[in-house]
Amino acid sequence: MPRRKGLLGLDVSLTTREYEVLRRVAIGETNPEIAAAIGLSRNTVKAYLQTVLQKLGARNRVEAIMRASELGLI
């Protein structure tokens, strides 16, 4: 389970599935592409992504990728 302490002491811990979704978002895959690749529904992928956004304190996919990169998660 990837875990990093970032700026402002934010402790970010992602589950394996959350990390997989984030990694695929970072390489430019859409939610439907991610869903097909890892065998989940689109809604499940969307839910995982929302959780990742919340944990990273990000408002959108781009911001999530930037924060994850700053934290050394991707």
C-alpha positions as CSV (number, residue, x, y, z in Angstrom):
1,M,0.0,0.0,0.0
2,P,1.7,3.2,-1.1
3,R,2.0,5.7,1.7
4,R,3.8,9.1,1.7
5,K,4.0,12.1,4.0
6,G,3.7,15.2,1.8
7,L,3.7,18.9,2.2
8,L,1.9,20.2,5.3
9,G,2.3,16.8,6.9
10,L,-0.4,15.3,4.8
11,D,-0.2,11.5,5.3
12,V,-1.5,9.8,2.1
13,S,-2.2,6.1,2.1
14,L,-3.7,4.5,-1.0
15,T,-5.1,1.0,-1.3
16,T,-3.6,-1.2,-4.1
17,R,-6.7,-0.6,-6.2
18,E,-6.7,3.2,-5.7
19,Y,-3.1,3.2,-6.7
20,E,-3.8,1.2,-9.8
21,V,-6.6,3.6,-10.8
22,L,-4.3,6.6,-10.1
23,R,-1.5,5.1,-12.1
24,R,-3.7,4.5,-15.1
25,V,-5.2,8.0,-14.9
26,A,-1.6,9.3,-14.9
27,I,-0.9,7.6,-18.2
28,G,-4.0,9.1,-19.7
29,E,-6.6,6.3,-19.6
30,T,-10.2,7.2,-19.3
31,N,-12.6,5.7,-16.7
32,P,-14.1,3.3,-19.3
33,E,-10.6,2.2,-20.4
34,I,-9.5,1.7,-16.8
35,A,-12.7,-0.3,-16.0
36,A,-12.1,-2.6,-19.0
37,A,-8.5,-3.1,-18.2
38,I,-8.9,-4.1,-14.6
39,G,-12.4,-5.7,-14.7
40,L,-14.4,-3.1,-12.8
41,S,-17.5,-1.2,-13.7
42,R,-17.2,2.5,-14.7
43,N,-19.0,3.5,-11.6
44,T,-16.6,1.6,-9.4
45,V,-13.6,3.3,-11.1
46,K,-15.3,6.6,-10.6
47,A,-15.7,5.9,-6.9
48,Y,-12.1,4.9,-6.5
49,L,-11.0,8.0,-8.3
50,Q,-13.1,10.2,-6.1
51,T,-11.5,8.6,-3.1
52,V,-8.1,9.2,-4.5
53,L,-8.9,12.9,-5.2
54,Q,-10.2,13.3,-1.6
55,K,-7.1,11.6,-0.1
56,L,-4.8,13.8,-2.2
57,G,-6.8,17.0,-1.6
58,A,-7.2,17.4,-5.3
59,R,-10.1,18.8,-7.3
60,N,-9.5,17.0,-10.6
61,R,-7.5,14.4,-12.3
62,V,-4.7,16.8,-13.3
63,E,-4.3,18.1,-9.8
64,A,-4.3,14.5,-8.4
65,I,-1.5,13.5,-10.8
66,M,0.5,16.6,-9.8
67,R,0.1,15.9,-6.1
68,A,0.9,12.2,-6.5
69,S,4.0,13.1,-8.4
70,E,5.1,15.6,-5.6
71,L,4.6,12.9,-3.0
72,G,6.6,10.4,-5.1
73,L,3.5,8.1,-5.5
74,I,3.9,8.0,-9.3
